[in-house]
Amino acid sequence: MTFVTDHNTSDITALFPIGTVSEQTGVNTVTLRAWERRYGLLKPRRTPKGHRLYSRQDVDRVKQVLVLLEQGIPVGRVRDVLDSGETPPMHLRTAQDVQTDDPWRHYCSLFQRCIHKLDTRSLEHTFNEAVSLYSLELVAKKLILPLYQQLWQQQAMLPSTRADYAFLHEFLCVKLGSRYLHYNSRANGKRVLLVNTQTHAVQLETLLLANIISQHGYQVSLLGTETTLDHLPLIIERAEFDALLLPSTDVSDSLQALSIMTQITVFLSGEAKPESQPGTAPLRNIHWLPEELSEICLTLDKVLAKEPAHVLIPVAAV
């Protein structure tokens, strides 16, 4: 963080580097630069060496942009809405009233065209463009997951269309896998073991989670569908992870025993089961992540900041 003095008011203003703004808002640095260069949504200050510095007002503006994008305003029209002088409630009403120029309909059409032609190159270009303009969480919510689910249901009814689903599945696994490795190589935060103990269909969700939390700075290690809960005590003991993340898993007796045995903090994604709802007895060291992708890292930060370093109980002693 950098502090500068406004010579007009003598006020001291805190300025943040682009990496800090990315962490606070969940918008990757590539997208922040694109919003500045292509659409003039941001006007950060520059250091003598040319590095971007953002004010608290800039951070708030990024959050306003996210609200408008979430409501359907195309990124090319967001600046006009923000600069119109309307109050925030009017911004939201304007966004909700937009019926045309839906960017997600546009990208969905492009994705479907590439999928029907099995055109990997064009699909990658379209994917890269979408995640350069919008956060991965928003792209996943508005585009990837709905289309993926649509093709899954379609091939279940019409087996002849299975190639469409298979093509998209393989593309997303490769693309999200490479992005995860890229971000994970730069991460230096707490270590998270992300395990898909479920089915092949959960693989995409697992890779999305790996992307989101590694981009946020957590060091993520992935294990696939061949892993069971019985394998985890030894793995956790020898690798000293700070947290275990399991996509779409019930809170079984085995999972509670694992949490007690290893003293590791466990996070579960997906819809919370009745026994985990408010008003019931809390589960020891087990937490449900929010369904909203953009809130996942906030929950991880909040819980792990309160957790002391866990002390492992030797597996042989249990």
N, C-alpha and C positions, 0 to 999 in steps of 0.2 A: 504494500500500500504506500502511496505517495501523498504528501500534503502540500498544497499550494495556497498562496494568499491571493484573494481577489482584491486588486488594488482599488476597485471602485467602492467596495463595501468593507474592506479590511477583514472579511470573513475568511476563515481557513477551511478549505475544501479537501476532502479525501478523494483521491483518485486511485482506480484499481486497474491492474493489467488485464489483458484480455482473458488470460487463463482463469483469473479469479471470477470475472463476470460469467464465464462459461460454467464454472462450478456452482455459482449462486443461482443461475437461471436454468441450467440444463440445456442450453443452446450451445452447440459445438462452435469452436473458433472459426471454422470454415464458413459456417452459416452467418456468424456475426460479421465477418468481412464481406460476405456477399450482400447482406442487408445494407451495409454501408456503401459499397461500390455501385451496386446495380440500382438500388432503390432510394438511397439517401435517407434511410431510416435512422441512422446514427451519425453523429459527428464527434468522434472522440478527439481528445487532444493528442499531441505527439511529443515524445521526448526528443532531445537533440539528436538521438540516433534513429528516430523514426518509429519507435515503439508506441503502440496505442495505449492511451490512458482514459478510463471511463469514470464519470462522476456517478454519484448515487442517483441522480436524475436519469442518467443513461441506463442504469440498471433497471429503474422503474419503467422506463420506456420499453425496454426489451420485454418486460413482463406484460405490459399493455399490448405489445405486438402479439405475444403468445395467446392472449385472451381473444383477440380479434381473429387470428388464424384458426383458433379452436372453433369459433362460431361460424366460420365459412368465408370470411373476407379473403379474397385473393391477395397474395403478398404485394402485388403491384398496385393495389388500391389502399393498402394499410396507411401509407403516409398521408393521403388525403383525409382519411377519417381522423387520424391523430391530430392533424394540423387544422381541423375544421373548427376547433374551439368548443365543441360540444362537451357536455358533462359525460363522465364514464357510463352512467346508465343509458344515455342516448347512444353511446358507442355500441353497447351491447344490443340495444334494440335494432340499430342499423345493421349490425352483423347478422342478427337473427332473421331480418327481413330480406336478406340477399338471396335471390333465387337463381341468379345467373352467374356466369363466370366462375363456377365451382372448380377450384383447382384439382380436387380429388376425383371428380368425375373425369376430368381431362386426363389425369395420370392413370386412372383405372382403364380408360379406353386405350391409352398407349401400351400399358402392361398387357392387356388382353390381345392386342394386335401382335405384339412381340411373341407372346406365348403361343398363339395359334400358328405362327410361322417358325417356332422354335429358334428365334433370332436372339442368340445370347448377346451379341455385341450391342444391338439396339436396346435390349432390356437393361444391360449394365449402364448404358448412357442415360437412360431414363431414370433408373434408380439413383445414380450419382447426382443427377440434377435435382431430384426431389429432396435428397438428404443434404444437399448444399444450401437449399432455400428454407427447409423446415427441419426441426429437430427429429431425430430418429424415433423418439417416442410418439410424436404426432404422425409421422409417416406410417409407423406401425399401426397406430390406432385407426387412422382414416383410410389407409390404402392396403397395406400388406396383409394384416390379419383378416379384414373383411373379404378380400379377394381370395386369400388362401382357404378360408372357410367355405366360400362359395364353390370353389373348384373341388374341394373335398366332398361336399354334398352332391355336386354334379356327377362326379365319377362313381359315387355310390349308386346312383340311379341309372347312369349311362356308362357302363364299363368301357365303352369305346372311346370315352373322353379322358381316360386315366392318364394318357400321355401329357395332357395339359397340366394336371396336378403334379405329376412326377417331375416335369421339367421345371416348374416354378419351385417345387420343394428343393430340388438339387441346386438350383441357382441360388436361392436364398441361404441355404446351408453353407455353400462355398463363400458367398459374398459376406455374410455375417461372420463366418469363421475367420476370414482374413481381416476384417475390421476389428474383431475382438483381439486378435493377436497383435495388431498394430497398436491399439490403445493399451493393451496389457503390458507391452514392452516398455511403456513410459510410466506406468502406474507405480506409485511408491507408498500407497496407503496400506491399510490392514488387509490381511489375507483371508479370502473367502473361498471355501470349497463349494462348488456348484455341481450338484449331482442330479442327473435325470434317471431316477429309478423306475420311471413309468414306461411309456410306450414310444414307438417311433414317432407318433403324432406330436409328442411333447418336445421333440428335438428343436423345433423352430422357436418355441417359447424359451427354452433353455439358452439358445444362442442370443436371443434378444436381451435376456437378462444379463448375459455375459457382456454384451456390448454396452448396455446402459451403465452397469456398475463399474466396469473397467474404465470407461470413458470418464467416469466421475473420480477415478483415482484409486479404486480398490484393486488389489492384486487377486486375480481370479484364476483358479485351477478347475478344469472341467473333467468330469467323469461321466461316462455314457450309460446306456441302458443295461449293460452287463453287470453293473454294480448293484449290490443289495445292501440293506442296512447292516447285515452281518459283517460286511467287509470294512465298514467305516471306523470302528474303534481303533484298530491297528493303524489305519491311515492317519487318523486325527492325532494319535499319540506320537507318531514319528515325524509328522510334518508341522505340528503346532499352528493350526489354523485358528483365526480369531472368530470365525462364524461358519456355519453350515447352511446352505440354501438349497431347498428341495422344491421344485415346481410341482404344484397340484398334488399334494400328498395329504392323506388323512392323518390325524394325530392318533397313531396306534400305540399300544402298550410298548412295542419294541422301540418306537421313536422316543417315547418318554424315558425308557430305560437307557437308551443311548445318550440322551441329553444329561441324565444324572451321572452316568458312568464317566463321560468325558468332560463334563462341566462346560461344554461348548454351547454358545448361543445359536439357536436354530431359528431360521426364517423359512416360512412356508408361503408360496405364492398361490394365487387362485382364490376362489371364493371360500371365506371362512366357514367352517362347519358349526352347527348349533352349539356344540360344547365349548366353542371358542368365542361365542358372542358375549357382549357386555352383560354383566349380571351373573355370570357363571364363575366358578372357581378358576383363578388364573393358572395357566400351565407353566411349569417350571422351565425357565430359559427358552420357551418356545413362543415365537411371535408370528403373526400373520402380516404379510406385506399388503399394502393397499392395491386394489385392482387397477387404479390409475397409474400408468407406467411412469409418468412424470413425478410421482410422489414417492417412488420406491427408494431412491437414494436419500431423501429426507428422513425416511423412517430408519434406514440403516444407520445414518449418522446419529440420529437421536438415541437409538437403543445402544449402539456400540460405544458411544461417548460415555454412557453411564456404567458400562460393564467393566469390572476389574479383570485383569489378566487371569484367564482360567488356569486352574491347577489340575493337571491330568491325574486321574486315578489309574494306576497301572492295570492293563487289561488282565494280566494273570491273577490279580488280586480280587477280581470281581467274579 
